[in-house]
């Protein structure tokens, strides 16, 4: 209990010292944490010195019992018991191990009231491109994107029949991804909750030649039914512009999304929207 009382008194004394000495540059110092530097700490009899860390202290060891040392939370408290004692101090925090040289008790003008340990500031971000360089980069991206954009044929698409229908309109690509433009329409009499579709890469056991014959085409249900005993793997999607919302009766939704390439082309992809009750909603395309 006496030890806890002493710590509370020291903490209160430290707070008072901070208020009185806040303008004294020799009394209160900030130090950037550097495990390769031994920081010196000035002490004085009948005075406490505080080291304040940006994270909790997990352990501390001092080389002489003639300098009383306590630690709690993110503070280490030092108070010399006699003059002429020079010793060392090791402090551990969650992420750092630091070394200190505790100087012999001297005049109060040499006392380190508080040392605030601070983290190394992050390096400044690298300089960005100039406006002219950024415009050149955008232009080169747009050129490559536009030159690869192609329409997806769907000669038998019937978006006017009852139900929720999904249509793949266009696709473009770069070395890593396909960028797909899609449309969905709600031809029901109730709200439909739409969200970004799941995309599967279809791996047919039979009917693989269909992919070669159907490049840039959305397959009809009848045509897709000929792809027998197929397997599928989930495709990584990113950058969808569609946000989940309720699609009103008769309302269309238009969006674009990106799909990571499977590593070969042509390939067959299935876009799957949330089912409307027991009615599945999907579109199978080849590109």
N, C-alpha and C positions, 0 to 999 in steps of 0.2 A: 504493500500500500504506500509506504514511504517513497519507493522508487517511482510509482505512478504519479505521486504528488509532485516530486521533483521534476518529472518530465512536463507536467502541466504548467508548473511555474516557469520552466525554461521556455516553453512554447509561448506563454504570455509575455515573458521578457523579450523574446525574439520579436513578437508582433510590435511591442512598444519601441524596440530598437529600430525596426523598419520605418515606423512613423517618424521618429526623430531624425534618423540618419539617411533618409531617402535621397538627399542631395549630395551626400559625401561620396565622391567617386572612389576614394581609397577604402571605404568601409563596405560597400555593397558592390559586388562585381558579377558580371555574367561571363560564363566560360563555355565555349562550345565543346561538347564531349568529344574527346579524342583518346582512344585506348593506348595510343603510342606516346602520350605526353604525361609527365608527372607534374601535377599541379601543386604549387606551394600554398600552404595555408598559414597565415599569421595568427598567433594566439597571444592572449594577455591574461594574467592572473585575475581571478574574480570576474571573468567575462566568458560568455559562451559564444562559440562560433557555429554557424549553421551551414551545412551543404544541402541544397535543395535540388532534387532530381525530377525529371519529367515523367518518371514512372516509379512504382513502389520499389523500395530497397529490399532485397531478399537476403542479404548477408553483409557483414562488415567485420574486419579484423584490424586491430591497432597493435603496434609493436611494443608499447609500454603502458603499464597500468598507471603510470604517473600522469597520463592524460586520460581523463574519463571520457568514454565514448558510449553513446546510446543511439539506436536507430529505431524508427517506427515510420510507417506509411512511406512517404517519399523524402524523409528528412534523416540526416545524420547530425548529431549534436556532439560537439567537442568542448571540453573545459579542462585546462591544465591544472594539476594539483600543486605543482611547484615550478620554479623558474629553471631555465637551463636545460630543459628536456627537449630533445629533437628526436622524432621517431617517424615511422611510416604508417600509412593507412591504406587498406584495400577495401573496396566497396563493390558489391555485385548487385545488379538490377536484373530485370527479366531479360534484357538484351545486351548488357554491357558489363565489362569488368574494368574498373578504373583504379589508378594508383595515385597516392598523394604523399607529399612530404610535409609533415606537421612541424613547423618551425618553433624554436624555443620561445617561451612566453616572454614578451618584451613590452615596449610602450604601446599604449592604446592606439597611437597614430599608425602603428604597423599591424593592427588587428584586422583580420578578415571577418567582419560581422556576419555577412551572408555571401555565399557563393552560389549563384543560380546556374546550375548546369542546363544547357540548352542543346537541342539536337542540331546537327549540321543542316543548314537550309538546303532544300533540293536544288540541283543545278537548274539554271534557266533553260527553258525549252529551246530547242534549236530554232534558228531563224526560219520562218516560213518562206514560201516562194513569193517573189514580187507579183504584183497584179498582172504584169505582162506574162510571167512564167505560168501563173495559175490559169490565165486565159488560154495559153498555148496547150497546157495539159488538158483542159476541158475540151478544147477543139479536137485534139487528137483522139480523145475518148469517144466523143460524139461521132467522129468520122467512122471509126471502127465499128461502133454500135449500129449506126444507120446502114452501113454497107452490109451487115449481116442480117438485118431485119427482114423477115419473110412472113407472109400470111399463112395461116393454117386453114386448109380447105375443109369444109364440112358440108358436102352437097346434100346430104340427107338429114341435116339438123332440123328438128321441128320444135322450135322454142315457143310456138303458139299453143301447143297442146297443154292440158291441165297438168299441174305438177311444178316442181322447182327444177329448172334446167341450167346446166353449166356448159359454157362455150369457151373454148380456147381460141383466141382471135389471132395473136401474133407471137412470134418468138424471135429473139436476137441472142447473140452469144459473144463471149470472149474466151480466153484460154481456160477459164476455171468454171464458168457458170452459164446457164441459160437464163434469159430474162423473158418472162412470159406475161402477156396481157390477156386477162380473162374477163368474162361477163357472166353474171348469173341473173336469172329473172324468176320472179315468184308468180306463177300462174295458178295459185290456189286462192281460196277465199279467206285465208287466215294468215297471221304473221308467221314469218319463218326467220329463225335466229341463224344468221350467217356468220361464219368465221373463216379464217385462212384455211384452205384445204390442206389435208395431208397428201403427200406425194409419194407414190411407190414406183420403183423401177421394176417393170415386168420382165421376167426372164422366161421366155417360152421354151417348153420342151419340144412341142410341135408347133408349126406355124411361124417359125423364125423368119422364113422368107417373106412373110407378110410385112414385116418391118421394112424390108428393103423396097418393097413395092408400094409402101404407103407413107413415104417420107413427107413431112409437113401436112399430115392429114389427121383429122379427128375421126376415129373409127366409130361406126355404128355399133349398136348392141349386137346385131346379127353377125357383123364381121368380127367383133371381138370374141364372140362365142366360139369362133373357129380356132382360137388360140387355146389349145388343150394342154392340161397338165403343166401349167406354168407355175413358176415360183416368183416371189417378189421380195424386194428389199427396200427398206425405207430410204428415201432420198433426203439429204439435208437441204432445208429451205431457209431463206433469210431475206430480209429486206422487203417484206410484204407491206403494201400500202393499205391493205384492208384491215379495218378495225371491227371487232365483233359488234353487231347491231341487229335490230329487228328489220327485216325486209317486208314492207307492206305488200298486200295483194296488188299485182300489176307493176311493182317497182323493180327497176334494174339496179345492179351493183357492178361497178367497173373497178378493176384494180390491176396492179402489176406485182410480180414477185419473182424472186431469184431462186434457182435450183442448182446446187453443186453438180458438176458433171460426173458421170459414172466412169469415165475413162475411155469410152468407145462410142462410136456413132455409126449408123443410126441406132437409136434406142427407143423403147416403148415406155411411156410414163402414164400412170393413172393418177388423176387429181380427184380426191375424195372429199366432198363436203359432208357436214353432219346430216344424218338421215332425217327426212321429214316424216316423223312417225315410224312406220315400217317400210317407207319407200327410200331405198338407197339413191344417192345422188353422186354421180361421178362422170368423168370424161377421160377417155383414153386417147392419147395422141402419140405420134411418132415424129421425132426430129433428131 
